Amino acid sequence: MRLLILAPQLPYPPHQGTSLRNFNLITGLASRHRVHLLCFTTPEHTPSDMQPLQEICDAVHTVPQPVRTMRQRLWTTLTSPRPDMAHRLVSPAFQRLLAHVLTNQAFDVVEIEGIEMTPHLRAIHEHTEAMATPPRLVFDDHNAEYVLQKRVFESDVWRPRHALGAIYSFVQWQKLRRYEAWACRQVDAVAAVSDEDAAALQRIVRGLQVAVVPNGVDMAYYQAFSGGEGTLPPHSLVFTGKMDFRPNVDAVLWFAEHVLPLIRSRVPDAHFYVVGQRPHRRLEPLRAQPNVVITGRVPDTRPYIANAALCVVPLRSGGGTRLKVLEAMAMRRAIVSTTVGCDGFPVTSGHEVVLADEPGEFADRVVELLADDEQRSALGEAGFHFARQYDWSAIVPRMEAIYSVKRET
């Protein structure tokens, strides 16, 4: 089949959720189909980042990501019925390139990766509706976005310091309910990353058929790590993720302020490593703490995961499923997580992971595991076997299967 995939960013290097999902889907699909990729680049990307994608795709088309000022964001937040995410990647240059590609190539499927790309659905319809055999339109909804904003609102609303953030999330939650429902109605097939996200989309579009295409993990990549790239202190706790993402920022601050002091009162040499690109300015005060390390972007997260005593996932908001959970499992690391942190995964607390939602309980579970090598090893092994079912080789066929699904609503 000939596939056109629209992505919000160049999915290389695959260092965080969106790029990891897109890169691995594209890699798997390109082994059996002819894939054209149309996406945005940022100043961080280098020419060498294009090469791996050019080697697996028939064509890679890019335009620079548009820049929006805070004033523009504020104006659209106040005046537009559409959510903030629907304005992020509106680009005349992208529209022209999309029109050119659709005019000069015939595709069996056009796949929209994430809600940020859905504003281009109107242009796709305009250029394909007159075709004798228009391409099937597939929307891969990486999160049930309205649920994510609802959870952020519920997390922030009782904290006076976060009042503006709570107001923003409330407004976005209401707009996203309407907009996400609209996007689902414009396509022939919708994919969600978990049963929970699928059910959330069905609550806003009655009768919607949603295929579950989970996030996955490249088991071979993580198993291939030799472990020879540095060490961390013995009682190191590691969190990985894109650190300008609000749920990740909230998770790190909550853990550092409310959980880590309880842990260090019993394990004084416990260290907390925050591993991920673009650390938000709200994290800057943590740098003054000698037991907290904020790495920023790293070329490879595997050394940190492999050398962690534990991986922690203290998320209190968000949606979808967390690739950080699968990555830790693929490296046989024991995990302590909130319930939200493992949403979408059918795990049992005490078997594949340990779940805790209150600061004291979370700290207790971490301290217990730091003192119990045997239990940490058992959790890591159970997690490893759980993660094997999420290898990308098993996930990609689930995406392929929905290319023949026609809209029923």
N, C-alpha and C positions, 0 to 999 in steps of 0.2 A: 504494500500500500504506500501511497505518497502522503506523508504527514507534514503539516505545518504546525509548529509549536510556538506559541507566543508566551514569552517568559519575562518577568519583571526585571531580571538582571542576568548578566552573563553567568551561567551556572558553573563557573570555574574561576579559581579553585573551589572545590566543594567543601567549604569550611563551616557552614551553618545550615539551619533547617531547610530554607527554600532552595538554596543552591544544591544541597545534598540530594533532596528529593528529585529536583529537575535533572541534575546530571545523571543520576542513576537510572531514572526512567528513560532519558534520551539514549543513554548507552545501551540499555537493554532493547529498546525499540529499534535502534539503528542497526542492530545485528540481524534484523529480519525485515526491515522496511526502509524506505527512502525518506529520510528526515530532513526537513528544512527548519532551521531555528531562526526566529526573529525576536530580538531582545534588546535591552538597554545596557549600556556600559557606564561605569563611573570612573572618576579620575584615578581610583585605586587600581584599575585594571591595566595590565601591560599587554603589548602585542603577543608575548609568549602565552598569555592566558587563552588566546584564541586557538592556538595550535591543536590541543587535544580535542576540541570540539570540531574543528575543521577536518580532523582525521576520521571522525566517526559519522559526521553529517554530510549530506549532499551539498548543503550550503548553509552558511552562517551569516545572517544579516544583522547589523547592529546600528543603533543611533545613540548619542549621548543621553543619559538620563536628564530630564528637565529639572531645573532648580526652582523650588518654590520658597518664597520668603515667608517669614512668620506673619507678616502683614497680609499676604495673600491667603495663607491658611486661616487666619482669623476672619477675613472677609467671607470666604466660602463657608466657614463654619456658621457664621451668623446669617448668611443670605441664601445658601444653596440647600435645596431639599435632598441633595445627594450627600453621602458620607465623605469624610476626609479622604478615605482610601480611594474613592472614585475620582479624585482630582490629582492624585500624586503623579500619575504617569500619563497625563493628557499631553500629547506632543504632536504638533503639526508635522514635524519631520518623520515621526513614526507613522502617522497616518498616510503620508505620501509613500513611504517605503512599503507599507502594508498593501496599499492600492496597487503599487507596481508589481509586487510579488503575486498578488491574487489575479492580476490581469495577464501576467505572462506565464503562470504555471497553473496546472490543474491538480487539485488535491482531493484525496478521498476523505480526509479528516482534517479539521482545524481544531487544535486543542489549546484551550486557554488555561494557563497555569496561574491560579490565584485570582482573587477578586480585584486586585489592582489592574488587571488586564481587561476586565469586563467592559470598561467604557468603549473599547474598540469593537464590541459586538455589533453596534449599529453600522459601522463601516463595513464589517464583514458581510452583514445582511445586504447592504446596498450593492456590493460587488459580486454577490453570489446568487441572489434571489432569481435572477433571470437565466441562470444556467440551466441547461437541460437536466444535468445531474449535479446539484449543488453538493458541496462537501458536508459531511456530518459535523455538527458542532458539539464539542465535548468541553465541559467546564469542570476542571479539577479544583475543587474548593479546599484549599490547604487547611483551613479552619472554618468552623461555623462562626464567622466573624462577629455576628451580633451577640453570640453567647460569650465570646471573649470579652467584649466591651461591657456586657452586663456584669460579668464577674469582677472586672477591674473596678467598675462603679461600686459594687457591693463591698469590695475590699477597702476602697478609699473613702466611702461616704461618712464613716464614723471617725475619720482622722482629720481634725481641723487643718493641719498643715497641707493636706492634699485636697482641699475643698475645690480648687480650680480644676484639678485633674478629675475629680469625681463628677463635676458639672460637665466637663468635656466628654467623659465616657458615657454619661447618661444621654447626652444629645446624640452621640455617635451610635449608641445602642438602638435608639429609636429609628434613626435614619437607616442603619444597616438592616434592620428587620425588613423594611420596605424594599431597599435596594437589592439585598441578597435574594429576596423572593423574586424580584424582577429578573435578575440575572439567571436564576434557575429556569425561569419560564422561557428564556430566549434560546435555549439550546436543546439538542436532541438527547443528550445524556449528561448526567451529573455524577461525579465521583466525590466521595468523602473519605477521610482517613480513618474513621472509626464508626462503630455502630451508634455511639452516642451522638456524634456529629451528624450522621445520617438522620437520626430521629429528630434532631434539632431542626434540620432543613425541612423535614416533612411536617413539622409543626407550623411552619410559615407558608408552605405550599401544599395544600391538601392533595393527596393522591400522588405526590411526586415519587418517581422511582429513582432511588439513589443506590449506586453501586459502591461498596466499600473497597477501597484500594489503599491499604495501610501504608504508613511510612515503613521503610525497610532499612536494612543494614548490610553492608558488604562484609560478610563474615570473614572472607579470605583476607581482606585488607587488614582487619584488626588482628587476626590470628598471625599474620606474617610479621608483626612487630617483634623485634628481637629483644627488646627491653634494655638495650645497651646505651641509651641516650640520657644519662644523668639520673639522679635520684632526688627524692624529696625527703624531708624529715620524717621520722617513723610514724607520727600520728597526724598525717596530712589528710585533710578533707578537701575534695575537689568538686567544683561546680563548673560545668562547661556551657557555653551558650553565647549568642549574640548580645552584647552588653549595652546596646541602646534600645533593646526591646523591653517595653514597660513591665511585663510580667517577670522577666529575668532580673531587672533592676530591683523591683519590689522584693523578689525572693532573696536576693543577696543582702539587701538592707535588713530585712526581717531576720534572717539567719544571723548576720553579724551583730545586730543590736540586741536580739532577744534570746538567741539559742547559744551562740558561741561563748558568751560569758559563763553560762551555766556549765558548758562542757569544760572550759578552761579552769573552773573552780575545782574540778576533780582530775582533769588531765592538763596540767599547766603547759605542756609543750605541744598542745594541739595547734595546728596551723590550718588556715583556710586559704585555698587557692581559687581565685576567680579567673577562669581561662576563657577568653573570648574577645573578639574584635570590638572596636568602637565603645570603650567604656564611657558610660554617661557621666556627666559632671556631678550628678548626685552621689556618685560613688567616691568622689575625690577625698572626702574626709576619712574614708577607711584606710587610705594609704598611710596615714599617720600611725596606724596600729601595727606594731612589729610582727604580730602573728597573722596578719592578713596580707596576701600578695595578689595584686591585680596585674595580670600579665599583658593585657591588650592582645592584639592579634599575634598568634604563634603559627609557625609553618606547619606544625603537626600537633594535634592534641593527644596523640597516643602516649607519648612519654609521661604526661601528667596523669592520664587515666591509669596507665599500667603501674605507676609508682605510688598511687594513692592508697592510703589505708582503707578509705571509704569514699564513695561518690555520694554526694548529697544533692537532692532535688527538692528544695524547700519552696516550690511554687504554690502560690495561693490564688492565682488567677491564670487565665489563658484557655486555650482550646486545642483541639486536635490531639495528636499523640507526639510524645517528645522523643526525638532522635537521640538525645543525650542518654536516655534510659537504655535504648538498644545498644548504643556504643559502649557504655559501661558493662552491660551484660556480655557483649561480644568479647570483652577482655577479662571476663571472669571477675569483675569487681563487685563487691557487695554494695548495695544501695540502701540508703535511708531516704525516704521520700514522703512528702505529704500525699494525701489521697488524690488531690488535683494533679500532682506531678505525674501520677501514673494513670490518669484518665485514659480510657480507650484501650488499655491493655488488661486482659483477663488474668491478673496476677492475684496471688494469695499472700497476704502479709505473713511473714515468717517463713515463707517458702522461697519464692523468687526474689522478693524484696522485703523490706520492713517499712511499714507505713505508720506515720505519726503526724498529728495535725496541730498539737499545742506545743509551745516552746519547751515546757518541762518534759513532756513525753518524748519530744524529738531528741532533746539532749540526753535523756536516759537511754534511749535506744542506741544512740551513737556511742556513749560511754561503754555500755555493755558490749557492743561489738568490738570496740577498740581493745577490750580486755579478753576477747574470745577468738583466737585465731581459727579454731575449728569451725565455729559458727560462720565466721566471715567466709571461709573457704567453701562451706556447704551452700551458702547463699549464692556465692559467685558461680559455683558449678550449676546450680539449679537455674540461675538466670541465663547462663550460657546456653543450656539446652532449650530454654524457652525462646531465646532470640533466634535460634536456627530456623524457626518457622517463618521468620520475617526477612530472610535473605532475599535480596532483590531478584534473584533468579525465580523465586516463587511469587513475587509481587507483580512484576512486569506483565505476565500473562493475564492478570486480573484487569489491568488497564486495557489490554488488547481486546478482552472479551466484551467490553462495553461499546466498542466502535460500531457495532451493528444495532445498538439499542436506539429505538426511535422515541421521540417525545410522546408522552401519554397524557399530558396535562395542557 
